[in-house]
Amino acid sequence: MSEYKLVHGRSPVFYKRFERKEENQHQTHYCPGCGHGVTHKMIAEALDELGLQDRTIMVSPVGCSVFAYYYFDTGNVQAAHGRASAVATGLKRANPGAIVISYQGDGDLAAIGTAEIIHAANRGENITVFFLNNATYGMTGGQMAPTTLVGQVSTTTPWGRRPNNEGGPIKMAELISTLDAPVYVERVALSDSKHIIQARRAVKKALELQKQGAGFTMVEILSPCPTTLKMEPKMARRWVGETLAKEFPLGVFRDRKRVFEPISVPQASLAEVLGIDGKSVTKEEGHVRRKHTRATTLKIAGFGGQGILLLGQLIAETGMREHMEVSWLPSYGPEMRSGSAHCHVTLSPERIGSPMVSHPDILVAMNEPSLRKFGAQVKPGGTILYNGRSLPEDLHFDGVTVACVPASAIADQIGSTKVANIVMLGALLEATDCLPFTTAQEVLSSLAKNPELTEKDERALEEGRNYLDTEVMVGAQAGPDGCGE
Ligand SMILES: Cc1ncc(C[n+]2csc(CCOP(=O)(O)OP(=O)(O)O)c2C)c(N)n1
């Protein structure tokens, strides 16, 4: 009897066990006959054959492609709808040794993410894009996609797509290959075994080119979505070959060497531009780094026009000059003035994972609505600075230190309501000791443009600090100051 060898098995690039409910463990998220499963397999096998698993980062955006992170035992990053190629750009630039894959559907890549893909391709980012074109919005139940065929019925074109109303199908492979930078663009189809073998070759080639640092590569994969087509899997495959591939011809649209050499920015020149010395900072070098052993998080909130975002930037800049890792995340309404505005700031001795601050150590509330909205979020032992002479009668915050500073009134006395945020900065530095006062003074004077306002800023910083003595601290408990010790 001849010996049998197992030739088909689960690729080691897939997790051994998928994160699914127990009763669904035997199946994937994908519908029977869906092209995503086949494409996953091709990518996993190619990564394995090229020995790239440990260097790979998959970017999964919104759509059925999002499920990729349940299957690939590689690095995984989930991106907002359409933003995968922009996120992949950042990942690749920060980790040039990584193999970065942007895995996108047609709604994602050719509708909401059109700008991102065009510009990533035009810059010649050294990433690989696998573009799954199933001519529909699969995940949301079959709305028209940019690649839906003329006459094709979808939930948003029940009469069939009409080019004079909805435009015609967008041919991304052709469009991308009009740009100078892409090195490899091919369209393949999952219509039958012969074409799947061709698709497999294209997938592997694109990854191999990325491994060589060749430049931007994209494979458009025509794929069946039996569920939205309301067809048996076999029929859906045939439809891909006989109907979809007629509108989207298969073939290689670009296969050539890079026309632009990749730019490499020497660290020194970047450092010069940013006005920093370019050396990495050791823990011993930073005074504050040694003092703080954990991150200090702040939320600064008020209304537009109060300098809320600027106050956050000043704090972040001061932290930066103290050799700390910093982040600043603004959030504001569409109105420039009077709408609500807040920002999240983190000062940390270590790299910062996320700039979001849900429970701050310190809240600066420049108006009453902000105090009501964010006050309860402050961590126990933290600090609230409130722009007012006293707290509203119905508000009490247990376990936190509250400092009421009439920053707007003080600013008015100085001669400009605009400097209320700087009064608060002075008070904040005094109340929490989280950054040195002298460094904040330096930051203020280095940003100075208008001498009259500069003088007011300096006074405001000083008066904010002086105002804050122990008498205005309500509910203070000795010790915690909201800063990492
Ligand atoms: C910003 C945003 N807009 C819209 C949606 C809703 N949405 C979820 S999936 C999807 C369509 C995805 O279609 P496609 O990229 O073709 O992927 P498929 O599911 O067909 O693989 C949409 C519109 C969303 N999640 N986020």
The ligand as an SDF file (V2000), in Angstrom:
LIG
                    3D

 26 27  0  0  0  0  0  0  0  0999 V2000
  -17.8320   55.1020    9.5330 C   0  0  0  0  0  0  0  0  0  0  0  0
  -18.7520   53.9460    9.2530 C   0  0  0  0  0  0  0  0  0  0  0  0
  -19.6750   54.0410    8.2680 N   0  0  0  0  0  0  0  0  0  0  0  0
  -20.4810   53.0160    7.9940 C   0  0  0  0  0  0  0  0  0  0  0  0
  -20.3840   51.8550    8.7080 C   0  0  0  0  0  0  0  0  0  0  0  0
  -21.3410   50.7070    8.4060 C   0  0  0  0  0  0  0  0  0  0  0  0
  -20.6930   49.6340    7.6460 N   0  0  0  0  0  0  0  0  0  0  0  0
  -20.2370   48.5280    8.2640 C   0  0  0  0  0  0  0  0  0  0  0  0
  -19.6570   47.4070    7.1850 S   0  0  0  0  0  0  0  0  0  0  0  0
  -20.0430   48.3760    5.8720 C   0  0  0  0  0  0  0  0  0  0  0  0
  -19.8390   47.9380    4.4510 C   0  0  0  0  0  0  0  0  0  0  0  0
  -18.6430   47.1280    4.2170 C   0  0  0  0  0  0  0  0  0  0  0  0
  -18.6340   46.6910    2.9060 O   0  0  0  0  0  0  0  0  0  0  0  0
  -17.3400   46.1610    2.1850 P   0  0  0  0  0  0  0  0  0  0  0  0
  -16.1800   47.0390    2.4890 O   0  0  0  0  0  0  0  0  0  0  0  0
  -17.6520   45.9700    0.7450 O   0  0  0  0  0  0  0  0  0  0  0  0
  -17.0130   44.7890    2.9020 O   0  0  0  0  0  0  0  0  0  0  0  0
  -17.7600   43.3830    2.8920 P   0  0  0  0  0  0  0  0  0  0  0  0
  -18.5770   43.3510    4.1390 O   0  0  0  0  0  0  0  0  0  0  0  0
  -18.5900   43.2880    1.6340 O   0  0  0  0  0  0  0  0  0  0  0  0
  -16.6550   42.3820    2.8940 O   0  0  0  0  0  0  0  0  0  0  0  0
  -20.6120   49.5770    6.2900 C   0  0  0  0  0  0  0  0  0  0  0  0
  -21.0950   50.6350    5.3720 C   0  0  0  0  0  0  0  0  0  0  0  0
  -19.4200   51.7760    9.7400 C   0  0  0  0  0  0  0  0  0  0  0  0
  -19.2690   50.6940   10.4710 N   0  0  0  0  0  0  0  0  0  0  0  0
  -18.6100   52.8270    9.9760 N   0  0  0  0  0  0  0  0  0  0  0  0
  1  2  1  0
  2  3  1  0
  2 26  2  0
  3  4  2  0
  4  5  1  0
  5  6  1  0
  5 24  2  0
  6  7  1  0
  7  8  2  0
  7 22  1  0
  8  9  1  0
  9 10  1  0
 10 11  1  0
 10 22  2  0
 11 12  1  0
 12 13  1  0
 13 14  1  0
 14 15  2  0
 14 16  1  0
 14 17  1  0
 17 18  1  0
 18 19  2  0
 18 20  1  0
 18 21  1  0
 22 23  1  0
 24 25  1  0
 24 26  1  0
M  CHG  1   7   1
M  END
$$$$
